[in-house]
């Protein structure tokens, strides 16, 4: 998104430096908010608060075979 916005500014005739500064000014906050939300959401699992690493680190459960029909 940031690169696309910078390219749009460049297409409108802005200089490279000006396009990067303006693009960063408009897109930096949403990028940082997304990154921080992801980091804070994963912190409990990283610190082991969820117990055994949470559902992501659990080994897959093997299906039990069906009993043979007699």
mmCIF file of the C-alpha atoms, coordinates in Angstrom:
data_MODEL
# 
_entry.id   MODEL 
# 
loop_
_atom_site.group_PDB 
_atom_site.id 
_atom_site.type_symbol 
_atom_site.label_atom_id 
_atom_site.label_alt_id 
_atom_site.label_comp_id 
_atom_site.label_asym_id 
_atom_site.label_entity_id 
_atom_site.label_seq_id 
_atom_site.pdbx_PDB_ins_code 
_atom_site.Cartn_x 
_atom_site.Cartn_y 
_atom_site.Cartn_z 
_atom_site.occupancy 
_atom_site.B_iso_or_equiv 
_atom_site.pdbx_formal_charge 
_atom_site.auth_seq_id 
_atom_site.auth_comp_id 
_atom_site.auth_asym_id 
_atom_site.auth_atom_id 
_atom_site.pdbx_PDB_model_num 
ATOM 1  C CA . UNK A 1 1  ? 0.000   0.000   0.000   1.00 0.00 ? 1  UNK A CA 1 
ATOM 2  C CA . UNK A 1 2  ? 2.789   2.416   0.853   1.00 0.00 ? 2  UNK A CA 1 
ATOM 3  C CA . UNK A 1 3  ? 4.675   1.732   -2.385  1.00 0.00 ? 3  UNK A CA 1 
ATOM 4  C CA . UNK A 1 4  ? 1.469   2.080   -4.397  1.00 0.00 ? 4  UNK A CA 1 
ATOM 5  C CA . UNK A 1 5  ? 0.716   5.440   -2.762  1.00 0.00 ? 5  UNK A CA 1 
ATOM 6  C CA . UNK A 1 6  ? 4.265   6.645   -3.445  1.00 0.00 ? 6  UNK A CA 1 
ATOM 7  C CA . UNK A 1 7  ? 3.908   5.570   -7.082  1.00 0.00 ? 7  UNK A CA 1 
ATOM 8  C CA . UNK A 1 8  ? 0.610   7.471   -7.319  1.00 0.00 ? 8  UNK A CA 1 
ATOM 9  C CA . UNK A 1 9  ? 2.298   10.602  -5.986  1.00 0.00 ? 9  UNK A CA 1 
ATOM 10 C CA . UNK A 1 10 ? 5.136   10.122  -8.486  1.00 0.00 ? 10 UNK A CA 1 
ATOM 11 C CA . UNK A 1 11 ? 2.588   9.799   -11.316 1.00 0.00 ? 11 UNK A CA 1 
ATOM 12 C CA . UNK A 1 12 ? 1.044   13.103  -10.210 1.00 0.00 ? 12 UNK A CA 1 
ATOM 13 C CA . UNK A 1 13 ? 4.400   14.794  -10.642 1.00 0.00 ? 13 UNK A CA 1 
ATOM 14 C CA . UNK A 1 14 ? 5.826   14.801  -7.099  1.00 0.00 ? 14 UNK A CA 1 
ATOM 15 C CA . UNK A 1 15 ? 9.554   14.368  -6.671  1.00 0.00 ? 15 UNK A CA 1 
ATOM 16 C CA . UNK A 1 16 ? 10.913  11.119  -5.238  1.00 0.00 ? 16 UNK A CA 1 
ATOM 17 C CA . UNK A 1 17 ? 11.747  12.541  -1.810  1.00 0.00 ? 17 UNK A CA 1 
ATOM 18 C CA . UNK A 1 18 ? 8.483   14.452  -1.582  1.00 0.00 ? 18 UNK A CA 1 
ATOM 19 C CA . UNK A 1 19 ? 6.474   11.362  -2.624  1.00 0.00 ? 19 UNK A CA 1 
ATOM 20 C CA . UNK A 1 20 ? 8.220   9.174   -0.027  1.00 0.00 ? 20 UNK A CA 1 
ATOM 21 C CA . UNK A 1 21 ? 7.708   11.717  2.762   1.00 0.00 ? 21 UNK A CA 1 
ATOM 22 C CA . UNK A 1 22 ? 4.046   12.331  1.908   1.00 0.00 ? 22 UNK A CA 1 
ATOM 23 C CA . UNK A 1 23 ? 3.365   8.609   1.435   1.00 0.00 ? 23 UNK A CA 1 
ATOM 24 C CA . UNK A 1 24 ? 5.015   7.791   4.744   1.00 0.00 ? 24 UNK A CA 1 
ATOM 25 C CA . UNK A 1 25 ? 3.077   10.526  6.475   1.00 0.00 ? 25 UNK A CA 1 
ATOM 26 C CA . UNK A 1 26 ? -0.248  9.082   5.266   1.00 0.00 ? 26 UNK A CA 1 
ATOM 27 C CA . UNK A 1 27 ? 0.444   5.338   5.607   1.00 0.00 ? 27 UNK A CA 1 
ATOM 28 C CA . UNK A 1 28 ? 2.820   4.995   8.575   1.00 0.00 ? 28 UNK A CA 1 
ATOM 29 C CA . UNK A 1 29 ? 0.118   5.103   11.258  1.00 0.00 ? 29 UNK A CA 1 
ATOM 30 C CA . UNK A 1 30 ? -1.995  2.222   9.819   1.00 0.00 ? 30 UNK A CA 1 
ATOM 31 C CA . UNK A 1 31 ? 1.151   0.147   9.240   1.00 0.00 ? 31 UNK A CA 1 
ATOM 32 C CA . UNK A 1 32 ? 2.330   0.661   12.824  1.00 0.00 ? 32 UNK A CA 1 
ATOM 33 C CA . UNK A 1 33 ? -1.126  -0.032  14.250  1.00 0.00 ? 33 UNK A CA 1 
ATOM 34 C CA . UNK A 1 34 ? -1.351  -3.338  12.370  1.00 0.00 ? 34 UNK A CA 1 
ATOM 35 C CA . UNK A 1 35 ? 2.147   -4.389  13.420  1.00 0.00 ? 35 UNK A CA 1 
ATOM 36 C CA . UNK A 1 36 ? 1.568   -3.494  17.078  1.00 0.00 ? 36 UNK A CA 1 
ATOM 37 C CA . UNK A 1 37 ? -1.805  -5.268  17.183  1.00 0.00 ? 37 UNK A CA 1 
ATOM 38 C CA . UNK A 1 38 ? -0.171  -8.428  15.814  1.00 0.00 ? 38 UNK A CA 1 
ATOM 39 C CA . UNK A 1 39 ? 2.727   -8.224  18.254  1.00 0.00 ? 39 UNK A CA 1 
ATOM 40 C CA . UNK A 1 40 ? 0.486   -7.678  21.286  1.00 0.00 ? 40 UNK A CA 1 
ATOM 41 C CA . UNK A 1 41 ? -1.871  -10.463 20.193  1.00 0.00 ? 41 UNK A CA 1 
ATOM 42 C CA . UNK A 1 42 ? 1.041   -12.937 20.025  1.00 0.00 ? 42 UNK A CA 1 
ATOM 43 C CA . UNK A 1 43 ? 2.769   -11.843 23.249  1.00 0.00 ? 43 UNK A CA 1 
ATOM 44 C CA . UNK A 1 44 ? 0.802   -14.158 25.581  1.00 0.00 ? 44 UNK A CA 1 
ATOM 45 C CA . UNK A 1 45 ? 1.710   -17.160 23.460  1.00 0.00 ? 45 UNK A CA 1 
ATOM 46 C CA . UNK A 1 46 ? 5.347   -16.063 23.198  1.00 0.00 ? 46 UNK A CA 1 
ATOM 47 C CA . UNK A 1 47 ? 5.589   -15.687 26.968  1.00 0.00 ? 47 UNK A CA 1 
ATOM 48 C CA . UNK A 1 48 ? 3.954   -19.079 27.552  1.00 0.00 ? 48 UNK A CA 1 
ATOM 49 C CA . UNK A 1 49 ? 0.907   -17.650 29.309  1.00 0.00 ? 49 UNK A CA 1 
ATOM 50 C CA . UNK A 1 50 ? -1.455  -19.711 27.145  1.00 0.00 ? 50 UNK A CA 1 
ATOM 51 C CA . UNK A 1 51 ? 0.066   -22.973 28.393  1.00 0.00 ? 51 UNK A CA 1 
ATOM 52 C CA . UNK A 1 52 ? 1.936   -25.366 26.154  1.00 0.00 ? 52 UNK A CA 1 
ATOM 53 C CA . UNK A 1 53 ? 2.379   -22.703 23.484  1.00 0.00 ? 53 UNK A CA 1 
ATOM 54 C CA . UNK A 1 54 ? -1.261  -22.343 22.551  1.00 0.00 ? 54 UNK A CA 1 
ATOM 55 C CA . UNK A 1 55 ? -3.084  -24.139 19.804  1.00 0.00 ? 55 UNK A CA 1 
ATOM 56 C CA . UNK A 1 56 ? -0.515  -23.319 17.111  1.00 0.00 ? 56 UNK A CA 1 
ATOM 57 C CA . UNK A 1 57 ? 2.282   -25.399 18.645  1.00 0.00 ? 57 UNK A CA 1 
ATOM 58 C CA . UNK A 1 58 ? 0.095   -28.419 19.449  1.00 0.00 ? 58 UNK A CA 1 
ATOM 59 C CA . UNK A 1 59 ? 0.910   -31.568 17.472  1.00 0.00 ? 59 UNK A CA 1 
ATOM 60 C CA . UNK A 1 60 ? -1.925  -32.732 15.246  1.00 0.00 ? 60 UNK A CA 1 
ATOM 61 C CA . UNK A 1 61 ? -4.298  -35.225 16.825  1.00 0.00 ? 61 UNK A CA 1 
ATOM 62 C CA . UNK A 1 62 ? -4.161  -38.601 15.084  1.00 0.00 ? 62 UNK A CA 1 
ATOM 63 C CA . UNK A 1 63 ? -7.508  -40.086 14.154  1.00 0.00 ? 63 UNK A CA 1 
ATOM 64 C CA . UNK A 1 64 ? -8.234  -43.391 15.837  1.00 0.00 ? 64 UNK A CA 1 
ATOM 65 C CA . UNK A 1 65 ? -8.791  -46.303 13.448  1.00 0.00 ? 65 UNK A CA 1 
ATOM 66 C CA . UNK A 1 66 ? -12.338 -47.600 13.195  1.00 0.00 ? 66 UNK A CA 1 
ATOM 67 C CA . UNK A 1 67 ? -12.939 -51.041 14.755  1.00 0.00 ? 67 UNK A CA 1 
ATOM 68 C CA . UNK A 1 68 ? -13.046 -53.952 12.324  1.00 0.00 ? 68 UNK A CA 1 
ATOM 69 C CA . UNK A 1 69 ? -16.477 -55.277 11.414  1.00 0.00 ? 69 UNK A CA 1 
ATOM 70 C CA . UNK A 1 70 ? -16.993 -58.975 12.191  1.00 0.00 ? 70 UNK A CA 1 
# 
